[in-house]
Amino acid sequence: MRMFETGADSPFVSATTWSARGGGLYHGGLHPDWFQGRGAYGGLLGGVLLRSMMRELDAPARAPRSLTVHFCAPALEGEASVSVRVERAGRQVTHLSARLEQQGHVVCLASATFAESRETSLSYGTARPPQVPPAGEVPVVPSEVLPSFARFFEYRWCVGSPPYSGADEALVGGWIRPRVPSPLDAPLVVALLDSFPPSAFARVEGFCNGATMDYTAHFYVPLPLDAPPDAHYLRTGQSRWAAEGYTDDIAELWSADGRLIAQLRQVAAVFPPGR
């Protein structure tokens, strides 16, 4: 099976490249270094699932166009497995599904669409990133104030307000990149999109917990991105709705030259203080 070219020394690549056992089965482990609270953070799990599907498909011309992940239970420390299934392969599009399991229990369910490029006269991009200072002018956030997994990324917050600050708007984001330079492939895009707390937390006064229920990512540019491995990316997030203990979040990832790379939409549960 041909491996995709990635940053071989990248901690994220290592953590999301599990051992292939044949028949669509991949085996690996989850380490607390990649945790957020009691379980692994969703960007890592999405990266594991998507990379496993990319390896199983083994068709670089069919790029990932969308990924949906349902988080059924916390992903705990220890061994885990991913089983990948090709649901349908057409002339230009392939649909795959994947399950991440621990001790016989489903932790995540995922589906993805891979498709070849098509000839078309329709081509445009009207989305524009917010106006923010260049990455070099924004201070780095100390990793000690962030969740465990965040030590692998360099954060430069410059969008919206900090979590738990009681702000009027639910906006969160800033510049981000892996601390160990790595090409921006599709699994890493998912990780960066899910690397900030839910935007709704900016409107919360005082600490509270939350958990992603599901998210869907859409990819808009060819990946891996033609950019230096140490490039900064602008990740923006906005929530437009919260009620009955749940909230939405719309995250976007931008290149330094203003290209919209991908978008992620999620629904998260928000827990009362003390839970």
C-alpha positions in Angstrom: 0.0 0.0 0.0 1.5 3.4 -1.0 1.8 5.9 1.8 0.9 9.6 1.3 3.8 12.0 1.6 3.6 13.7 5.0 5.9 15.3 7.6 7.5 12.1 8.8 8.9 13.7 12.0 5.6 15.5 12.8 4.0 14.4 16.2 0.6 14.8 14.6 1.4 12.6 11.6 2.8 9.9 14.0 -0.2 10.1 16.2 -2.7 9.7 13.3 -0.8 7.1 11.3 -1.9 3.8 12.7 -0.7 0.3 11.8 -2.5 -1.2 8.8 -3.6 -4.8 9.6 -5.3 -5.5 6.3 -8.9 -5.8 5.3 -9.6 -2.1 6.2 -8.4 -2.5 9.8 -6.0 -0.1 11.5 -4.7 -0.4 15.0 -3.1 2.3 17.2 -3.3 3.9 20.6 -4.4 7.2 22.3 -2.1 9.0 24.6 -3.0 11.6 27.2 -0.6 14.1 25.5 -3.4 14.5 22.9 -6.2 14.8 25.4 -8.7 17.6 26.2 -10.3 16.9 29.5 -11.1 13.2 30.0 -10.5 12.1 26.4 -8.7 12.7 23.1 -9.5 15.9 21.3 -11.8 15.7 18.3 -9.2 17.0 15.8 -6.9 14.1 16.5 -9.7 11.6 16.2 -10.8 13.1 12.9 -7.2 13.0 11.7 -6.9 9.3 12.6 -10.2 8.5 10.8 -9.5 10.5 7.7 -5.9 9.4 7.3 -7.0 5.8 7.7 -9.6 6.3 4.9 -7.0 8.0 2.7 -4.6 5.1 3.1 -7.4 2.5 2.4 -8.6 4.3 -0.7 -5.0 4.9 -1.9 -6.1 7.1 -4.8 -4.4 10.6 -4.7 -6.5 11.8 -7.6 -9.6 11.4 -5.5 -9.2 14.2 -3.0 -11.1 14.4 0.3 -14.1 16.8 -0.3 -16.0 16.2 3.0 -15.7 14.5 6.3 -18.3 13.9 9.0 -17.6 12.5 12.4 -20.1 11.6 15.1 -18.5 11.4 18.6 -20.4 8.6 20.5 -18.2 8.4 23.6 -15.0 9.8 25.1 -11.9 8.3 23.5 -9.8 7.1 26.5 -6.2 6.3 26.9 -5.1 3.0 25.5 -5.4 0.8 22.4 -8.0 1.4 19.8 -8.9 0.3 16.2 -10.4 1.8 13.1 -12.3 -0.2 10.5 -12.7 1.4 7.1 -15.2 0.4 4.5 -15.6 1.6 0.9 -19.3 2.1 0.6 -19.4 2.9 -3.1 -16.8 3.7 -5.8 -18.0 5.4 -8.9 -16.1 6.8 -12.0 -15.1 10.0 -10.1 -16.4 9.7 -6.6 -15.8 7.3 -3.7 -17.7 7.2 -0.4 -16.1 5.6 2.6 -17.2 5.0 6.2 -15.1 4.3 9.3 -15.6 3.3 12.9 -13.2 3.9 15.8 -13.6 1.4 18.6 -12.2 0.7 22.0 -12.8 -2.5 24.0 -15.6 -3.5 21.6 -17.4 -0.2 21.9 -17.9 2.4 19.2 -16.3 5.7 20.0 -16.6 7.5 16.7 -18.5 7.0 13.4 -17.3 8.8 10.3 -18.1 9.1 6.6 -16.2 10.9 3.9 -16.5 11.7 0.2 -13.5 11.6 -2.1 -13.7 12.9 -5.6 -11.6 13.7 -8.6 -11.4 17.2 -10.1 -13.8 18.0 -12.9 -13.5 20.3 -15.9 -15.8 23.3 -15.5 -16.1 26.9 -16.5 -17.5 27.7 -13.0 -14.8 28.9 -10.7 -14.9 31.7 -8.1 -14.2 32.4 -4.4 -15.8 35.4 -2.8 -15.1 34.6 0.9 -12.7 37.0 2.6 -10.9 36.5 5.9 -11.3 39.1 8.7 -8.8 41.9 9.0 -6.2 40.8 11.6 -2.5 41.7 12.3 0.1 39.6 10.6 1.1 36.5 12.7 4.5 37.9 13.5 2.9 40.9 15.3 0.7 38.7 17.5 2.2 37.2 20.7 2.3 33.5 21.2 -0.1 32.1 23.9 1.8 30.2 26.6 1.0 26.5 26.3 0.6 26.2 30.1 -2.8 27.9 29.9 -4.1 25.6 27.2 -5.4 21.9 27.1 -2.8 19.1 26.9 -3.0 18.6 23.2 -2.5 22.3 22.5 1.2 22.0 23.4 1.7 20.6 19.8 0.5 23.8 18.3 1.5 27.5 18.4 -1.4 29.8 19.1 -1.6 33.5 18.4 -5.1 34.6 19.5 -6.4 37.7 17.6 -10.0 37.0 16.7 -12.9 37.7 19.1 -12.7 37.3 22.8 -11.1 34.8 25.2 -13.3 31.9 26.5 -15.4 32.5 29.6 -15.0 36.3 29.3 -18.8 37.1 29.0 -18.3 38.8 25.6 -21.2 40.1 23.6 -20.2 38.1 20.5 -19.4 34.4 20.1 -16.1 34.8 18.1 -12.9 32.9 18.8 -9.8 32.4 16.7 -6.3 33.4 15.7 -3.1 32.3 13.9 -2.1 28.7 14.4 0.5 26.2 13.2 2.1 23.0 14.4 5.1 23.6 16.6 7.0 21.0 14.5 6.8 22.2 10.8 4.6 19.9 8.7 2.9 20.0 5.3 -0.8 21.0 5.5 -2.6 17.9 4.5 -6.3 17.1 4.9 -6.0 15.4 8.4 -4.0 18.3 9.7 -6.6 20.8 8.3 -9.2 19.0 10.4 -7.0 19.2 13.5 -6.4 22.9 13.1 -10.1 23.6 12.5 -11.0 21.8 15.8 -8.1 23.2 17.8 -9.9 26.2 19.5 -12.7 26.0 22.1 -16.3 26.4 21.0 -16.9 30.0 20.0 -20.0 30.1 22.3 -17.6 29.9 25.3 -16.6 33.5 24.7 -20.1 34.5 25.9 -20.0 32.4 29.0 -19.1 34.1 32.3 -17.0 31.7 34.3 -15.7 28.2 33.4 -17.8 25.5 31.9 -17.2 22.3 30.0 -18.5 21.2 26.6 -18.2 18.2 24.2 -18.5 18.0 20.4 -21.3 15.8 19.3 -20.5 15.9 15.6 -18.8 17.9 13.0 -18.5 18.1 9.2 -15.5 19.5 7.4 -15.4 20.6 3.7 -12.2 21.1 1.8 -11.9 23.8 -0.8 -8.2 23.7 -2.1 -5.8 21.0 -3.3 -4.0 19.4 -0.4 -1.3 19.1 0.8 -1.2 22.9 0.4 1.6 24.4 -1.6 3.0 26.4 1.4 6.1 26.3 3.6 5.8 23.6 6.3 6.2 26.4 9.0 3.5 28.6 7.6 0.9 30.2 9.9 -2.9 29.7 9.2 -5.7 31.9 10.4 -8.5 29.9 12.1 -11.7 31.8 12.8 -14.8 30.6 14.6 -18.3 31.9 15.2 -21.4 30.6 16.9 -24.8 31.9 15.9 -27.0 29.8 18.1 -27.2 28.3 21.6 -30.2 26.8 23.4 -31.2 23.8 25.5 -27.7 22.9 26.4 -26.3 22.8 22.8 -24.5 25.3 20.5 -23.3 25.5 16.9 -19.9 26.5 15.7 -18.7 27.5 12.2 -14.9 27.4 11.9 -12.9 28.4 8.8 -9.2 28.0 8.0 -7.4 30.6 5.9 -4.0 30.7 4.3 -1.8 33.7 5.1 -2.5 35.1 1.6 -6.3 35.0 2.2 -7.4 31.7 0.6 -10.3 29.8 2.3 -8.8 26.4 2.8 -11.7 24.6 4.6 -14.7 25.0 6.8 -16.0 23.0 9.7 -19.5 23.1 11.2 -20.2 21.4 14.5 -22.7 20.9 17.2 -21.5 20.8 20.8 -23.1 20.1 24.1 -22.5 22.7 26.9 -22.5 21.4 30.4 -23.5 23.3 33.5 -20.7 24.4 35.9 -19.4 21.5 38.0 -20.0 18.8 35.3 
